[in-house]
Amino acid sequence: MESVDFDLIICGGGPVGQSVAGLLARRQLPAARIALVDMKSPEQAATDPRTIALSYGSRQILDELGAWDDIGRSATAIEQIHVSRRGHFGRTLLDRKDYQLPALGYVARYGEVNRALASAIAPLGLSLMRPAEAQQIEEEDEHVAVTLKDGRILRAQLVVQAEGGVFGEQQHKTLQRDYQQLGIIAHVQADGVIAHRAFERFTDEGPLALLPQDDGYALVWCVRPATGEQLMALEDAGFLAALQRTFGERVGRFTRIRARHAFPLGLNARPGQSRRVVAIGNAAQTLHPVAGQGLNLGLRDARVLADVLAREISPQALQAFERQRGQDRSLTIRLTDLMARIFAGSPQGSPLQAALGLSLGAIDLLPGARGLLAEHMMFGRR
């Protein structure tokens, strides 16, 4: 076998890519033989203001990496999750006390997760190339070549594609993207905040989530594009009034809102790995935020991939990874996609929408079903 520069090249230095690199180094693989390539410097990545929901299972992975203590200092614990259907019977309440856990999950800023991971992996001796842009991946029989924007060519036994979107439009065909929604994000304050309780409220057009953060809530409101454009055009007072009508008064009156941002939503589920290249996280599946599972699914990818590569860096290891991740990925993608389609593709008040409300009531009446839902949200399919 001809010589290569690295055993493994990881394209993408977000939380998922950094987690794979860090977990492999902590499993005693030669850290210098693992290259991490990312377009952003650690300082740039640390400024990302997006809010994310981390499951308790993700906390365990981040703790293993030595990054959780930093993240935990600014994260807000989710102790309860209230799930309801607007205007219909049906609700369920998940409570961390029912599972003997300190929290069901946590609300954190994406940039803070990036910063903590960068700090945790810095001393491990990895070959870090940041900022550096990977422009092309060419797979040969015995190695993979990655061409960087500056002209350098790196070769490795395997490549991990952990950068969602870099090669997505050029090298992958979307399997499913036939519904459209717009997601509106902002930070809102209310006069009846319930500490450590998150809300997932299903409306006629999509889910509306309030995640406890700072002195209020991180808002994620999913609607059809026309509605989203109307909402974004409103003054703050009008937007808060519309939010009040849609969400109700479970947290009292909404009083303030910070800058709003809108982005298109959909499912991108792409084919599995080739012989020497594997996609994980958003590079493999970009999910609708209906259940807040995108990054959590990616971190589970990272943990399992590190486990199999720690035993052997080979095409056979990638096949083992796909077998082990198949059920969790498939179930999470299908559940997320189904819920999004019910609202984005079904007429308002349709039987499908009503059935979802009834199912929430059934979950609340059946502790076993409620436990399965909570376990999947916290740990995925195990």
Legacy VTK file of the C-alpha trace (Angstrom):
# vtk DataFile Version 3.0
C-alpha trace
ASCII
DATASET POLYDATA
POINTS 382 float
0.000 0.000 0.000
1.397 3.399 -0.943
2.151 5.864 1.818
-0.349 8.545 2.779
-0.076 11.786 4.728
-2.715 10.864 7.312
-4.736 7.938 8.540
-7.882 10.084 8.550
-8.939 13.487 7.215
-12.010 15.131 8.751
-13.562 17.851 6.578
-15.564 20.126 8.856
-14.560 21.544 12.235
-17.979 22.137 13.769
-19.112 20.253 16.870
-19.517 16.939 15.015
-16.149 17.028 13.236
-14.301 18.167 16.346
-15.997 15.431 18.360
-14.819 12.662 16.020
-11.256 13.983 16.133
-11.238 14.384 19.893
-12.817 11.021 20.628
-10.320 9.214 18.386
-7.362 10.953 20.027
-8.727 10.022 23.439
-8.967 6.421 22.262
-5.180 6.455 21.818
-5.003 6.763 18.032
-1.928 8.732 16.847
-3.352 12.256 16.994
-0.910 13.732 14.471
-2.204 11.231 11.887
-5.705 12.760 12.162
-6.209 15.954 10.113
-9.074 18.332 10.839
-9.825 20.804 8.035
-12.271 23.679 8.434
-13.007 26.938 6.614
-13.322 28.925 9.835
-10.761 29.691 12.476
-11.709 28.652 16.032
-12.256 32.332 16.825
-14.707 32.749 13.943
-16.609 29.579 14.857
-16.949 30.748 18.459
-19.001 33.789 17.391
-21.897 31.746 15.945
-24.986 33.084 17.813
-27.434 30.282 17.008
-29.245 28.560 19.847
-29.276 24.761 19.982
-30.923 22.143 22.180
-28.527 19.473 23.446
-29.956 16.192 24.686
-28.723 14.578 27.882
-27.030 11.948 25.728
-25.122 14.719 23.929
-23.989 16.071 27.279
-22.454 12.665 28.031
-20.517 12.731 24.748
-19.309 16.297 25.337
-18.339 15.363 28.886
-16.191 12.501 27.588
-14.431 15.042 25.374
-13.720 17.318 28.339
-15.860 20.121 26.886
-18.999 19.955 28.993
-17.825 21.951 32.029
-17.264 25.025 29.843
-20.554 24.590 28.003
-22.500 23.853 31.155
-21.539 27.142 32.779
-23.654 29.108 30.291
-26.182 26.457 29.215
-29.727 26.367 30.601
-31.026 23.007 31.818
-34.326 21.716 30.425
-36.055 19.891 33.266
-39.476 19.590 31.653
-40.778 19.523 28.078
-44.415 20.427 27.532
-45.766 19.163 24.181
-49.212 20.300 23.001
-51.448 20.793 19.978
-52.974 24.263 19.511
-56.772 24.264 19.693
-57.078 20.519 20.205
-57.153 17.941 22.957
-53.799 16.339 23.525
-50.682 17.216 25.475
-47.858 15.474 27.254
-45.315 16.544 29.849
-41.869 14.981 30.039
-40.139 15.519 33.381
-36.525 14.734 34.228
-37.616 13.433 37.672
-39.379 10.521 35.982
-36.022 9.351 34.603
-33.762 10.157 37.597
-31.684 12.587 35.542
-30.477 16.111 36.335
-31.988 17.347 33.053
-33.673 16.134 29.885
-31.427 18.409 27.864
-29.789 21.818 27.713
-30.090 25.039 25.734
-26.736 26.379 24.569
-25.252 28.669 21.959
-23.664 26.969 18.985
-20.613 29.224 19.159
-20.038 28.330 22.800
-20.122 24.614 21.963
-17.591 25.233 19.184
-15.335 27.226 21.495
-15.404 24.649 24.285
-14.630 21.786 21.905
-11.780 23.702 20.263
-10.294 24.311 23.709
-10.715 20.646 24.661
-9.017 19.210 21.562
-6.238 21.829 21.279
-3.770 19.967 23.550
-4.303 16.544 21.951
-1.765 16.952 19.143
-4.166 16.703 16.194
-3.146 18.096 12.795
-5.406 21.147 12.766
-5.842 23.103 9.522
-8.071 26.057 10.320
-8.861 28.121 8.371
-8.456 25.954 5.276
-11.056 25.087 2.666
-11.464 21.609 1.202
-12.642 21.961 -2.395
-12.482 18.472 -3.849
-12.409 14.852 -2.685
-11.081 12.197 -5.060
-11.277 8.571 -4.053
-8.735 6.043 -5.324
-8.391 2.313 -4.682
-5.820 2.714 -1.905
-6.402 6.236 -0.579
-8.471 9.423 -0.740
-7.070 12.764 -1.904
-8.443 16.061 -0.587
-7.557 19.191 -2.541
-7.522 22.418 -0.537
-8.298 25.860 -1.918
-4.649 26.896 -1.508
-3.542 24.059 -3.803
-2.317 21.596 -1.209
-3.324 17.968 -1.701
-3.754 15.787 1.393
-4.006 12.013 1.217
-5.443 9.613 3.777
-6.819 6.123 4.221
-10.312 7.519 4.874
-12.163 10.826 4.802
-14.968 11.906 7.135
-17.273 14.495 5.577
-18.630 16.478 8.534
-19.150 19.829 6.835
-22.812 20.142 5.957
-23.264 21.823 2.591
-19.663 22.134 1.391
-19.961 19.257 -1.047
-23.702 18.789 -0.701
-24.844 20.622 -3.820
-22.026 19.280 -5.989
-21.669 15.659 -5.007
-24.976 14.559 -3.498
-28.522 14.378 -4.773
-31.228 15.206 -2.299
-33.453 12.229 -1.615
-36.324 14.197 -0.120
-37.118 17.881 -0.243
-40.731 18.191 -1.289
-42.151 20.275 1.497
-41.298 23.855 2.366
-41.434 25.812 5.557
-39.796 28.882 6.968
-38.240 28.926 10.419
-38.256 32.173 12.408
-35.805 32.427 15.291
-35.512 35.121 17.948
-35.165 35.619 21.691
-38.365 36.616 23.486
-39.221 37.629 27.024
-42.472 36.992 28.882
-43.889 37.982 32.263
-44.715 34.412 33.306
-41.533 32.505 32.517
-41.514 28.948 33.898
-37.924 28.162 34.797
-36.330 25.193 33.015
-39.482 24.232 31.091
-39.376 23.978 27.295
-42.463 24.069 25.109
-43.137 22.344 21.795
-46.512 23.504 20.471
-47.909 22.106 17.228
-49.886 24.648 15.218
-51.785 24.362 11.936
-48.647 25.367 10.003
-45.870 23.727 12.000
-44.225 23.462 15.400
-43.488 26.414 17.642
-40.768 25.856 20.253
-39.815 27.962 23.259
-36.520 26.950 24.842
-35.596 28.417 28.236
-32.584 30.680 27.909
-31.227 33.600 29.928
-34.189 35.707 31.123
-36.650 34.400 28.537
-36.911 31.929 25.681
-35.208 31.085 22.433
-38.039 30.978 19.895
-38.173 28.664 16.870
-41.433 29.170 14.954
-42.022 27.071 11.834
-44.625 28.296 9.355
-45.452 28.198 5.659
-43.383 30.637 3.575
-46.194 33.124 2.922
-47.000 33.317 6.638
-43.331 33.686 7.470
-42.949 36.646 5.132
-45.954 38.345 6.716
-44.615 37.753 10.228
-41.158 39.047 9.360
-42.701 42.232 7.927
-44.480 43.074 11.207
-43.207 45.539 13.774
-42.133 43.983 17.075
-45.480 44.702 18.757
-47.417 43.081 15.929
-45.130 40.058 15.878
-45.488 39.556 19.642
-49.267 39.819 19.316
-49.268 37.141 16.602
-47.036 34.950 18.747
-49.395 35.417 21.697
-52.417 34.356 19.636
-50.615 31.273 18.370
-48.917 30.121 21.556
-51.451 31.169 24.175
-50.743 32.315 27.728
-48.835 29.402 29.267
-45.901 31.754 29.965
-47.998 34.875 30.462
-47.709 37.859 28.157
-44.844 38.205 25.712
-43.180 41.540 26.410
-39.994 41.921 24.363
-38.235 40.446 21.356
-34.705 40.717 20.018
-33.677 40.592 16.354
-35.582 38.081 14.218
-34.061 35.871 11.550
-35.762 33.569 9.024
-34.371 30.570 7.163
-35.833 27.875 4.873
-36.501 24.427 6.315
-36.610 20.967 4.825
-35.164 17.483 4.986
-31.950 16.603 3.188
-31.220 12.876 3.549
-28.312 11.793 1.415
-26.930 8.411 0.347
-24.562 6.453 2.571
-20.811 6.342 2.403
-18.596 5.210 -0.443
-15.727 2.810 0.166
-13.359 5.354 1.751
-15.566 8.397 2.448
-18.304 8.631 5.064
-20.718 11.501 5.738
-21.923 12.254 9.258
-24.005 14.929 10.949
-25.469 17.568 8.638
-23.353 16.274 5.761
-25.419 13.071 5.918
-28.786 14.384 7.085
-30.105 17.900 7.622
-33.290 17.666 9.665
-36.293 19.881 10.190
-35.963 21.345 13.741
-39.361 19.940 14.786
-37.808 17.819 17.562
-34.433 19.528 17.966
-32.551 16.388 16.954
-30.135 17.596 14.251
-26.928 18.162 16.242
-27.796 15.412 18.703
-28.064 12.897 15.869
-24.729 14.138 14.531
-22.991 13.712 17.883
-24.293 10.153 18.079
-22.799 9.606 14.625
-19.476 10.941 15.925
-19.393 8.646 18.952
-20.149 5.462 16.991
-17.729 6.367 14.190
-14.962 6.950 16.732
-15.702 3.565 18.314
-15.384 1.644 15.045
-12.353 3.575 13.738
-10.541 3.113 17.046
-10.514 -0.604 16.263
-9.513 -0.285 12.618
-9.202 2.550 10.102
-10.425 0.752 7.010
-13.321 0.585 4.540
-14.669 -2.326 6.603
-14.958 -0.008 9.601
-17.145 2.351 7.566
-19.433 -0.538 6.687
-19.709 -1.404 10.396
-20.543 2.240 11.147
-23.408 2.248 8.638
-24.843 -0.951 10.092
-24.720 0.365 13.648
-26.191 3.779 12.834
-28.914 2.626 10.447
-31.801 2.225 12.887
-31.254 5.424 14.870
-30.751 7.530 11.757
-33.740 6.037 9.946
-36.144 6.344 12.876
-35.135 9.911 13.734
-35.302 11.057 10.101
-38.671 9.402 9.485
-40.305 10.723 12.661
-38.993 14.240 12.062
-40.024 14.172 8.422
-43.500 12.798 9.187
-44.317 15.493 11.740
-43.072 18.238 9.431
-45.042 16.912 6.460
-48.283 16.727 8.441
-48.186 20.481 8.934
-46.426 21.683 5.804
-48.316 19.465 3.385
-51.731 18.862 4.984
-54.675 21.279 4.843
-55.428 23.082 8.081
-57.674 20.982 10.286
-57.024 17.812 8.258
-57.524 14.347 9.812
-53.750 13.878 9.842
-53.291 16.978 11.984
-56.093 15.916 14.317
-54.541 12.449 14.657
-51.302 13.978 15.879
-53.154 15.806 18.628
-54.898 12.595 19.691
-51.565 10.775 19.739
-50.185 13.347 22.187
-53.061 12.610 24.529
-52.452 8.888 24.232
-48.748 9.343 25.014
-49.599 11.231 28.186
-51.967 8.473 29.321
-49.462 5.692 28.628
-46.294 6.036 30.739
-44.533 3.418 28.617
-45.079 5.420 25.438
-44.015 8.609 27.174
-40.840 6.885 28.344
-40.001 5.694 24.823
-40.447 9.226 23.484
-38.233 10.683 26.200
-35.545 8.033 25.741
-35.382 8.612 21.995
-35.097 12.388 22.452
-32.323 11.982 25.026
-30.309 9.073 23.671
-31.631 8.073 20.237
-32.356 4.516 19.141
-30.140 2.218 21.225
LINES 1 383
382 0 1 2 3 4 5 6 7 8 9 10 11 12 13 14 15 16 17 18 19 20 21 22 23 24 25 26 27 28 29 30 31 32 33 34 35 36 37 38 39 40 41 42 43 44 45 46 47 48 49 50 51 52 53 54 55 56 57 58 59 60 61 62 63 64 65 66 67 68 69 70 71 72 73 74 75 76 77 78 79 80 81 82 83 84 85 86 87 88 89 90 91 92 93 94 95 96 97 98 99 100 101 102 103 104 105 106 107 108 109 110 111 112 113 114 115 116 117 118 119 120 121 122 123 124 125 126 127 128 129 130 131 132 133 134 135 136 137 138 139 140 141 142 143 144 145 146 147 148 149 150 151 152 153 154 155 156 157 158 159 160 161 162 163 164 165 166 167 168 169 170 171 172 173 174 175 176 177 178 179 180 181 182 183 184 185 186 187 188 189 190 191 192 193 194 195 196 197 198 199 200 201 202 203 204 205 206 207 208 209 210 211 212 213 214 215 216 217 218 219 220 221 222 223 224 225 226 227 228 229 230 231 232 233 234 235 236 237 238 239 240 241 242 243 244 245 246 247 248 249 250 251 252 253 254 255 256 257 258 259 260 261 262 263 264 265 266 267 268 269 270 271 272 273 274 275 276 277 278 279 280 281 282 283 284 285 286 287 288 289 290 291 292 293 294 295 296 297 298 299 300 301 302 303 304 305 306 307 308 309 310 311 312 313 314 315 316 317 318 319 320 321 322 323 324 325 326 327 328 329 330 331 332 333 334 335 336 337 338 339 340 341 342 343 344 345 346 347 348 349 350 351 352 353 354 355 356 357 358 359 360 361 362 363 364 365 366 367 368 369 370 371 372 373 374 375 376 377 378 379 380 381
